[in-house]
Amino acid sequence: MKQVSRIIASLFVTTCLLGCNNTSPITNLKVDVKGHFTEEQLNYLKSEDYTSTSPYNGNMSMSKPNPVRFSWNSGKGEYHFTITNDYDNKEISYFTKDNPFDFYNPILGANYKVKINYRGYEEQEISFKEEVTVPGPRNIYIEGVENMRDIGGWGKFVNGQYQTYMKQGMIYRSGRFNEDKAETVTPSITKDGLYDINLLLGIKTEIDLRKTSTNEVGGLTNKSVLHDDVSYIQLPMAYNGNNILTFKGKVSGDAYEYDNPAMIKQFFETLADERNYPIDFHCSIGKDRTGCLSYLIEGLMGFDQEAMYRDYMFTNFADAGLCKLTDVTDRYGKTLDEYEHGETLQEKVYNYLNEVIGVSKENLDTIITILKA
């Protein structure tokens, strides 16, 4: 990866090293927006067969989205990028010597304004918007993190307009941020990855579904590797090939008594507190345990079931092991599909979470209100 020097915007003070004038040395400034999804990802999202991602079967890192690429003519030096959008009005700052410069993870459909400054000369501006052409995830590239995406990116076209099922930038699903089973905490996320996840995504809460008794959490106790201000919550879950949604008991080689329904209840109680957002939750590689909770969130928010299936199968573009749709349909998906209370899948998920898991209707309604697009 190109080395990018990233510094918090508040530290930047413009200095006119060459004697400020009205002529910028930056010329022929361009922005290339290829579209969020790579060709391989698009082929799957457009395919009528959502059960197969072949030849991408969880054995290579192909989940990275396309970047928005900036290029220009100018002399060598360090450039200051200030990037804002009209979705959440967040401002992020980059210092880079790279030309071209690649920007990842914009909000889908948002209008972006970019200001570029070189050595105190007059700023140059350019705008872009990453349009959505096919329903799919806002898959996220964070250096050192595998299989990350924004659940809020999924949507559908209504009268030619793309409408997301829930807000973007609220809940992310991912793989781990630190190595499993390490004797001392060993971050796998890089320094550049930490900058983006803190300044660009602004994660406030990390929910870790990995097992604690076997040190799957890699030495973590009560502190996130992301930032001191990020709340770190452990909700250890297991399944051992069983139904993730209902599993209780021990797994081979582990004396811990797991109670997945109790962890799911705590998970949704965390989602009911608006102060916890944005939230990232993960297990080790972000596939099964993470996939089950993603399915519940998506069902609660009224996703079409095909989108829910595709979200699970999209993990096959990451180096996370093979996903098969039967992992959903024959386990937790079947439990929800066959639940008697409710006509639609959304009603069944709502009622299951309330009547079986024990999440209060007040909390479920609050979650829906917080996340509704």
C-alpha positions in Angstrom: 0.0 0.0 0.0 1.2 3.5 -0.8 2.4 5.2 2.4 0.1 8.1 3.3 1.0 10.5 6.1 -2.2 11.2 8.0 -2.5 14.0 10.5 -5.6 15.2 12.4 -6.9 18.3 10.6 -6.8 20.5 13.7 -3.0 20.2 13.7 -2.7 21.8 10.3 -1.6 25.4 10.0 -1.2 26.8 6.5 2.1 28.5 5.9 3.1 30.3 2.8 6.5 28.8 2.3 6.8 30.2 -1.3 5.1 33.5 -0.7 1.4 33.2 -1.1 -0.1 34.3 -4.4 -3.2 33.7 -6.4 -1.8 31.1 -8.7 -1.8 27.5 -7.6 0.9 25.2 -8.9 -1.8 22.4 -9.1 -3.2 22.1 -12.6 -5.3 19.6 -14.5 -7.0 18.4 -11.2 -9.1 15.4 -11.9 -11.2 12.9 -10.0 -11.9 9.4 -11.3 -15.0 7.7 -9.8 -15.1 4.2 -11.1 -18.0 3.1 -9.0 -17.9 1.4 -5.6 -17.8 -2.2 -6.7 -15.1 -4.0 -8.5 -15.9 -5.9 -11.7 -15.8 -9.2 -9.8 -18.1 -7.9 -7.1 -20.5 -6.4 -9.7 -20.8 -9.7 -11.5 -22.0 -11.4 -8.3 -24.4 -8.6 -7.3 -25.9 -8.6 -10.8 -26.2 -12.4 -11.0 -29.6 -14.0 -10.5 -27.8 -16.8 -8.7 -27.0 -15.3 -5.3 -26.0 -18.7 -3.9 -22.7 -18.8 -5.7 -19.7 -16.4 -5.6 -17.4 -18.8 -7.5 -14.5 -18.6 -8.1 -14.3 -16.3 -5.0 -14.8 -18.7 -2.2 -13.3 -17.2 0.9 -9.7 -17.9 0.0 -8.4 -14.5 -1.1 -8.8 -10.8 -0.3 -11.2 -9.5 -2.9 -13.6 -7.5 -0.8 -11.8 -4.2 -1.2 -13.9 -1.6 -3.0 -12.7 0.7 -5.8 -11.1 3.9 -4.6 -12.0 7.4 -5.7 -8.8 8.5 -7.4 -7.5 12.1 -7.5 -4.7 13.2 -9.9 -3.1 16.5 -11.0 -0.1 18.1 -12.5 2.3 19.8 -10.1 5.8 19.6 -8.6 6.7 17.2 -5.9 5.8 17.9 -2.3 3.2 17.3 0.4 -0.5 18.0 -0.4 -3.2 18.6 2.1 -6.6 17.2 1.3 -9.7 18.3 3.2 -12.7 16.1 2.4 -16.4 16.9 3.5 -19.8 15.5 2.5 -23.4 16.5 2.8 -24.5 13.3 4.5 -23.0 13.6 8.0 -21.0 16.8 7.4 -17.9 15.0 8.7 -14.5 16.6 7.7 -11.4 14.5 7.4 -7.9 15.6 6.6 -5.0 13.8 4.8 -1.4 14.8 4.1 0.1 12.9 1.2 3.0 13.0 -1.2 1.2 10.5 -3.5 0.0 11.5 -6.9 -2.4 10.0 -7.8 -4.1 9.8 -4.3 -6.7 7.2 -3.6 -9.6 7.9 -1.2 -11.6 5.0 0.1 -15.0 4.5 1.9 -17.1 7.4 0.9 -20.8 7.4 1.9 -22.7 6.0 -1.1 -24.8 8.6 -2.9 -23.4 11.5 -0.8 -22.1 14.7 -2.4 -18.4 15.3 -1.6 -16.4 18.4 -1.7 -12.6 18.2 -1.8 -10.1 21.0 -1.2 -6.4 20.5 -2.0 -3.7 22.8 -0.8 0.0 22.8 -1.7 2.5 24.8 0.4 0.0 27.6 1.2 -1.0 28.4 -2.4 -4.6 29.0 -3.2 -6.8 26.0 -2.6 -8.1 24.0 -5.5 -11.6 22.4 -5.2 -13.3 19.5 -6.9 -16.5 17.5 -6.2 -17.6 13.9 -6.6 -20.5 11.6 -5.9 -20.3 7.8 -5.8 -23.6 6.7 -7.4 -25.1 3.3 -6.8 -26.0 1.3 -9.9 -26.8 -2.1 -8.3 -28.0 -3.0 -4.7 -25.1 -4.1 -2.6 -23.0 -3.4 0.5 -20.9 -0.4 1.3 -17.9 -2.6 1.7 -15.1 -0.9 3.7 -11.4 -0.9 3.2 -9.4 -0.5 6.4 -5.8 -1.6 6.2 -5.2 -4.6 8.4 -8.9 -5.5 8.7 -10.6 -8.3 6.7 -14.2 -8.6 5.6 -15.6 -5.2 6.7 -18.7 -3.5 5.5 -21.4 -1.1 6.5 -24.8 -2.8 7.0 -26.4 0.5 6.1 -25.2 0.5 2.6 -27.7 -2.1 1.4 -30.8 -0.8 -0.3 -33.2 -1.2 -3.2 -34.3 0.9 -6.2 -37.7 2.6 -5.8 -39.0 4.5 -8.9 -35.4 4.7 -10.1 -34.0 6.0 -6.8 -31.8 4.0 -4.6 -33.1 3.8 -1.0 -31.2 2.3 1.8 -32.9 0.1 4.4 -31.1 1.9 7.2 -28.7 4.8 7.7 -25.1 4.4 6.6 -22.3 4.9 9.0 -24.1 3.5 12.0 -23.3 -0.3 12.2 -20.3 -2.0 10.7 -19.5 -5.7 10.6 -16.0 -6.9 10.3 -13.2 -9.4 11.1 -11.0 -8.9 14.2 -8.7 -5.9 14.9 -6.1 -7.9 16.9 -4.6 -11.4 16.5 -6.5 -14.3 17.9 -4.9 -16.2 20.9 -1.8 -14.0 21.1 -0.2 -14.0 24.6 0.0 -10.2 24.5 -2.4 -8.0 22.6 -1.2 -7.7 19.0 -3.1 -5.4 16.7 -3.6 -6.6 13.2 -5.0 -3.2 12.1 -2.3 -0.9 10.9 -1.6 2.8 11.9 -3.3 4.0 8.7 -6.2 1.7 9.4 -6.5 3.2 12.9 -6.6 6.7 11.4 -9.4 5.8 9.0 -11.5 3.8 11.5 -11.3 6.6 14.1 -11.4 9.7 12.0 -13.4 8.6 8.9 -15.7 6.0 10.5 -15.6 7.4 14.0 -16.3 4.0 15.8 -17.4 4.6 19.4 -18.2 1.0 20.4 -16.5 -2.3 19.6 -18.5 -5.5 20.3 -16.3 -8.6 20.3 -18.1 -11.9 19.9 -14.9 -14.1 20.2 -14.5 -16.6 23.0 -12.7 -15.4 26.1 -12.1 -18.7 27.9 -9.9 -20.0 25.1 -8.2 -16.6 24.6 -9.7 -16.2 21.1 -9.8 -12.5 22.0 -5.9 -12.5 22.0 -5.4 -11.0 25.5 -8.0 -8.3 25.4 -9.9 -7.6 28.6 -11.7 -4.3 28.8 -9.9 -2.0 26.4 -10.2 -1.7 22.6 -7.1 -1.6 20.4 -8.9 1.0 18.3 -8.7 4.0 20.7 -8.8 4.6 24.5 -12.2 6.4 24.0 -13.8 3.4 22.2 -16.0 1.3 24.5 -15.1 -2.4 24.3 -17.8 -5.0 25.0 -17.2 -8.7 25.1 -20.2 -10.9 24.2 -18.6 -14.4 23.8 -20.6 -16.7 21.5 -20.0 -20.2 20.2 -21.9 -22.7 18.0 -19.7 -25.7 17.2 -21.7 -26.3 14.0 -25.0 -25.9 15.8 -27.7 -23.2 15.5 -25.9 -20.0 16.5 -29.2 -18.4 17.4 -30.1 -21.0 20.1 -26.8 -22.6 21.2 -26.3 -23.0 24.9 -23.6 -25.2 26.5 -20.0 -26.2 26.2 -17.9 -26.9 23.1 -15.1 -29.4 22.8 -12.0 -28.4 24.8 -13.7 -25.5 26.5 -15.2 -25.6 30.0 -17.1 -22.3 29.5 -20.9 -22.5 29.5 -22.0 -20.5 26.5 -25.4 -18.8 26.3 -25.9 -17.3 22.9 -29.4 -16.0 23.5 -28.2 -14.1 26.5 -25.4 -12.5 24.4 -27.9 -11.6 21.7 -30.1 -9.9 24.2 -27.2 -7.8 25.5 -26.2 -7.0 21.9 -29.6 -5.5 21.0 -29.7 -3.7 24.3 -26.4 -2.1 23.3 -27.9 -1.1 20.0 -30.8 0.6 21.8 -28.5 3.2 23.2 -27.9 6.0 20.7 -24.8 7.1 22.5 -23.0 3.9 21.4 -23.0 4.7 17.7 -21.2 4.2 15.4 -20.8 0.5 16.3 -18.5 -2.2 14.9 -19.1 -5.8 15.9 -17.0 -8.8 14.9 -15.9 -12.3 15.7 -12.7 -13.6 14.4 -13.2 -13.5 10.6 -16.7 -11.9 10.6 -18.5 -14.8 9.1 -20.7 -17.0 11.3 -21.4 -15.3 14.6 -21.1 -11.9 13.0 -23.3 -13.2 10.1 -26.0 -14.3 12.5 -26.3 -11.0 14.2 -26.1 -9.2 10.9 -29.1 -11.3 9.7 -31.1 -10.3 12.8 -30.4 -6.6 12.3 -31.3 -6.8 8.7 -34.5 -8.7 9.4 -35.5 -6.2 12.0 -34.9 -3.3 9.6 -37.0 -4.9 6.8 -34.4 -6.0 4.4 -35.5 -8.2 1.4 -34.4 -11.7 2.2 -32.3 -11.9 -1.0 -30.2 -8.9 0.3 -29.8 -10.7 3.6 -28.5 -13.8 1.8 -26.2 -11.8 -0.5 -24.7 -10.0 2.5 -23.8 -13.3 4.1 -22.4 -14.7 0.8 -20.4 -11.5 0.2 -18.0 -12.7 2.8 -16.6 -15.1 0.2 -14.8 -12.1 -1.4 -12.7 -11.9 1.8 -10.0 -14.3 3.1 -12.4 -15.7 5.7 -13.2 -19.2 4.7 -16.0 -20.6 2.5 -19.5 -19.4 3.1 -22.4 -21.6 2.0 -26.0 -20.3 1.9 -27.0 -23.5 3.8 -25.0 -22.1 6.8 -27.9 -19.6 7.0 -30.9 -21.5 5.7 -30.2 -24.7 7.7 -29.4 -23.0 11.0 -30.6 -19.7 12.3 -32.5 -18.7 9.1 -34.8 -21.7 9.4 -35.6 -20.9 13.0 -36.8 -17.4 12.0 -38.5 -18.4 8.8 -40.6 -21.0 10.7 -41.4 -18.8 13.7 -45.1 -18.8 14.0 -45.7 -15.2 15.2 -45.6 -12.9 12.3 -46.6 -12.7 8.6 -43.5 -11.1 7.2 -39.9 -12.0 8.0 -39.5 -8.6 9.6 -42.4 -9.3 11.9 -41.1 -12.8 12.7 -37.6 -11.3 13.6 -39.2 -8.6 15.7 -41.4 -11.1 17.6 -38.6 -13.6 18.0 -36.3 -11.1 19.5 -39.0 -9.9 21.9 -40.7 -13.2 22.8 -37.7 -15.7 22.8 -34.6 -13.6 23.2 -36.3 -11.2 25.7 -35.5 -7.8 24.1 -38.2 -5.4 25.1 -40.5 -3.9 22.5 -39.4 -0.5 23.7 -35.7 -1.3 22.9 -36.6 -2.8 19.5 -38.7 0.2 18.5 -35.9 2.5 19.6 -33.4 0.6 17.5 -35.6 0.9 14.4 -36.0 4.6 15.0 -32.3 5.2 15.4 -31.3 3.2 12.3 -34.2 4.0 9.9 -33.0 5.8 6.8 
